[in-house]
Amino acid sequence: MSAVAWTAVGSLAAWLWLLLGQGFFWRTDLRLPPRREPDDWPSVCVVVPARDEAAVLPESLPSLLAQDYPGRAEIFLVDDGSSDGTGELARALARTHGGLPLTVDSPGEPPAGWTGKLWALRHGIGLARARGPEYLLLTDADIAHAPDSLRTLVAAARTGSFDLVSQMARLRVESVWERLVVPAFVYFFAQLYPFRWIAVKDSRTAAAAGGCVLLRADAAVRARIPDAIRHAVIDDVALARAVKRSGGHIWLGLAERVDSVRPYPRLHDLWRMVSRSAYAQLRHNPLLLLGTVLGLAVVYLVPPVALFTGLFSGHTGIAAAGGLAWLLMTATYLPMLRYYRQPVWLAASLPVTAFLYLLMTVDSAVQHYRGRGAAWKGRTYARPDTALDER
């Protein structure tokens, strides 16, 4: 067999394994686990790190203020050095909408060894702990919650005895680039961290979605959150790992009525979102980068290349292997497109999207070695080996 044929067969074998052996990552039916409402509702403090979020707060903060929660709950919004009036706007929204009590405070600039978001989170958790809550809801400033979101999260955590319950918020898919890139972002995340494996106690797989994390306060103390992850680039995954390693039981699934309102209208916006953490995911290891690039090429780019090469050269075996691999790829992507209410024909474009992600990953490494670090909300961090960056 030729090298092309062997590569096509290898790609097909990889897709057969991904279909059956990677925790059924492609299924999108994992939502909040079965739950029943507790007789006594525990107290909850909601912590919202926010930096220059005035554009999205009018859509997100009122949804937190309006939470229909039977127990005691209050919100702590940490204004992380905003220059757009985020703190003042938050106070004005609270006066207008009422609802849960809101405290707005600022932590000042982060010290060496802390990323800005985690430093803000530490400040908010410190404020919350003074109230003695049983649970902390860590949520981003761009996340809009349904009125019963907090109620259902707490019920699920109590019923399943989970120390951490996280929902992957439904990201916005309105622009052309959002439709092409966003569903694939969640698809790749689930492929890397199969949700079904995360909930298994003795599994090493751990991840969370930072936009919506309900965390038991005592589990946070046991795992030393956030101090233990103060240097993390991918803070939500690091948080979940710390909780699981400390003996915690965690859960992650897709959300139904928890939505991100942040727009990513241009490819540049999505590119920055992915590239600022992609190389950190590979632990800044050149060998892992090379393996990832080759893996993406074999798994996602080879199938269409093999199909068309085989058809035009008359090698039916190569065409069949490439076509079947592409078919499996397309079939596994369809559930995510249905979840995002996108047309099914987009499933065939996954190789194009994967090629974009390959370029984003390489660009992430290039930026790292140029010493530019990560830029977040107008704040630039040095390379991780000098001062640690941020997602």
N, C-alpha and C positions, 0 to 999 in steps of 0.2 A: 504493500500500500504506500501511496505517496504521503509526503508530509502534510499536504492539505487534507487528505482523507483521514489521516490519524488525528489531526486537530479537530476536524468536524465530528468524528466519533467521540473524541474526548469531551467536546462541548455538549454533545447529546448525553453522554454519561453523567456529566455534571448536572444537567437539568433533571435527569431522572432522580439523582440523589437529592437535589433541592426540592423536588416535588414531594418526595416521600420521607426524606431523612432529616429535614431541617425544621422540625417542630410545626409542620404545616403553617409556616410563617405567612403564606399567601391568603389564608382564610381571614375574613374580617368579621367573624361572628363573635369574637371575644369582647363582650361588653361588661358592664358592672356585674359582679357575681350575685347569686341569689342573696336576698337580704330581707330582714324583718326589722321593723322599727323598735328600738329599745323602749323599755318602760321609763327609764330615766335618760334624758338627753345630756350628754357630757358638754362641758364648756369648750369653746373653740375660739382661737385667735387666728385671724387671717392676716398674713404678712405679704405685703406687695412692694417689692423693690421697684423703684421707678426713676428713670433718668431721661429727661426731655421727652415726656410722653403726653404732652398736652394735646397732640393730634388725635390720640386714640382714647384718652380717658373719658370723654363724653359718651362713648359707646360702651366702655367696659365697666367703669367704676359704679355707675348706677345699678348695674346688674348685681354687684356685690352688696351694695347698700340695701337692695330689695330682697335679700335672701329670706325665704320663709323657713326659719329654723326655730324649732320649739324651745331649744335650750339657750344658754347665754352665749352670745357671740359678739365680737367686735373686730374692727379692722385697724391695722397699723400700716399706713403707707409711708415708706421710707423714701424721701426725696433725695436721690443720690447726686447732689450738686447740679441740679437742672438749671438751664439758662433760659427756659421757655415758659416759666411760671407754672410748672407742674404742681408744686405744692399749693399755691394759691388757688389754682383751678380745682384741685381736689377738695379743698375746704368749701369753695363756692358750690360745687356739685352736692356736697353733703348738706349744705344749708338748703339747697333747692329741693333735693329729693328726700331728705330724711332717711329713715331706716336705721340700719345698724350703726352704732357709735363709731366714729372715725377719728383716729389720731394721726396727725402728719408730723413727722420729725425728720431730721437730717443727721447723718453720721459724720460728716466731714470727709476729707480726702482719705482714701485707704492707706494704711502704712505699708511698708515694704513686706512682700510675701503674701499680700492679699490681692485678689482680683476685686474690682469695684463692686460687682453685683453681689458677691459673697460677703463682702464687708458690709454692704447695705443689709443683706439678709441677716447677718449676725446682729446688727443693731436692732432690726425689727424683732428678731427672736428674743433678744434681751428685754425689750419693752414688753413683749407678750408674756414672758415667763413671770414677770411681776404680778400677773393676773392669775397665775396657777392653772392654766388650761390643761385639759386632758389631751387635746389635739391641736395641731397647728395646720392650717391650710396655707401652703406656699403657692402663690399664683402670680403670674406675670401681669404687668399693667395693660397688656393688649388682649387679655382673655375675658370674654363675656360669658357669664354663667347663667343658665336657666334658673328661675326662682327656687327650684327644689334641689339645686346642685349640691349644696352643702349638706342638706338633709340626707340625700341618697348616698353620698360619699361616707358619711358617718355611719349610716345604717349598714352599708356594705362592710366597712372596717370592723364594726362591732360583731356582726353576724359571722364573718369569716375569721375573726381573731387576727386580722392583718395589722401589722405595725405601720405599713405604708400602703396606701392605695393611690394610684396615679392614673390619670386619663390623658391620652394623647388627644389634645384639642384638635378639632377640625379646622385646618388652615384655610385661608381664603383662596378661592380658585375662580377669579373673574377675568384677569387679563390673559392674553395668549400664552405668555411665558409661565404664568402661574399654573395654567392647565397642563402645560407640558412638563413642568419640573416638580410641582408640589406633590401630586399623588405619588410620584416616583420616590420622593424624599421619604415619605412614610413607609413605602414598600421596601426600600433599601434598609431603613432602620429596623423594620420587623424581620427582615432577612438576617441582619446582623445580630439582633436580640429577639429571638422568637418569644412572643408573649407567653405562650403556654409553658415554656421552660422557666420563665421568670418566677411564676407562682409556685414552682416545685421547691420545697425547702432545702433539699440537699443538692440542688443544681447550682452550678457556679455562675449561671447566667443571671445578671442583674442589670436593670435599667429602669428609668423613670422618665416621664415627660415633664420638664420643668414648669410648664404652664399651669399644671394642676396636680399638686402633690398634697395629699392628706397624710400627716405624719403624727404618730403618737408622740407626745412630748417626752415621755420617759425613754422611748426608743431613740429620740434625738440626743438625749443626754448620754445614753449608753454608747451610741455611735460617735459621740463628740462632734455633732453637727452644729455649726458648719466648720468649726476649727480644724477638724481632721481633713477637710477637703479645701482649705482656704486657697490653695494654689491650683485648683482644678481648672482646666480649660473647658471640659465638657461637664459642667457642674451637676446636671441632673443624673447622669449615669454614675458619676462619682458618689453622689449622695445615696443612690440605691445600693451601690456596692458596699458602702460603709455600713448601712443599716443591715444588710443581709449578712455581712461578715461578723457583725456583732450579735448574730442570732435572731435577727428580725425576720418576720414573714412578710413578703412584699407581693404586690400585684400590679400589673399594668395592662391596660386594654384601650380600645378605641372609644372615644366619647360620642354621645348622641347629641347632647345639647350644651356642650362646652366648646366655644368657638373662638378662634383668633380673629381679631378685627384688623390686624396689621396688614396693610397692602404691600405687595411686592410687584409693582407694575412693570418694571424693566428687568431684563436679564441681569443687568449689573447688580441690582438689589439682591436677587436670588444667589448670584455668584458669590457675593460677599457673605451671605448667610452661611453657605456651605464651606467656602474656602477658609474662613477664619478658624474653623475647628477640625477640618479634614485631616491635616497632617498630625495634629495632636492625637486624633483617634488612632493613628499608627505609631504613637509614642515617639514621634520624630525619628523614626528608624528608617534609613535609606533602603535596607533590605525588604522591610515590610512595604515600603512604597513601591519598590520594583515588583514585588509579588502581587500587590493590589492592582497595579496597572496591567500586568500580564493576566491576572485573573479576570478583570473586567473585560479585557479584550477577548479572551477565550470564551467566556460565558455569554457575553452580550453582543460582541461584534462579529465573532466568527460565524454564528448561524446564518445571518443574511448573506454574508460574503460567500460562505460555502454553498448556499442555495443557488445564488446567481452564477457563481463560478461553475458549479456542476451542470446547471442548465445550459450555459453557453458553450461549455467544453464537451458536453455529451456524457459526462460521468454521472450516471444516475444515482450511484451509491452516495457520492458526495452531496448531491442535491437532496437526496432523501434524508440523510443525516442532518444536514443544515436546516432543511424545511421542518423536520420533526422537532428539532431543538427550538427553532423559532416559534413553532406552534405551542410547545410547552411553556415557553417564556410568555407568550401572549395570553395563554389560558390562566397562568398564575397571576397575571397583572389585572385581569378583568374584575375580580372582586374589589380591588382597591379603587378602580375607576367607577364602579357602581356605588361604592361608599361615598365617593366624592361627586356622584351624579354627573359624570362626564360621559361623552359618547364612546361607545365601545371601540370604534375604529382607532382611537388613540393608543390602544394596546399594542398595535403593530409598530408604533413609533418608539417603543422602549429602547431599542438599540441606539437611536439618536440621542435620547435623554441620557443613557448610560455613558455615551461618548462625552457629553457635556460634563457629567460628574467626574469622568476620568480627567478631563482638562482642569476642572476645579481643584481636584486633589493635587495634581502636579503643581498648579499655581500656588496652592497652600504651602507646599514644600519650598517653592521658589521664594515666596515672601518670607518664610522662616529663615532661610539661609542668607537672605539679603539683610537680615537683622531688623526688619520692619515691625515684627511682632504682630499683635492683633489690635485692630481698631474697633472700638465699641462706643457708640453714642458720643463721638467726638473726643474720646479718651484713647490714647494709643499706649500700648504696653510693650515693653521690651521683649526680646526673645525669652521663652520659658526658662532657659538655663541661667538667665540673669535676673529677671524680675517677674516672670510669670504673667501669662496673658489670660484672656477671658473669652468666653464664648459670646 
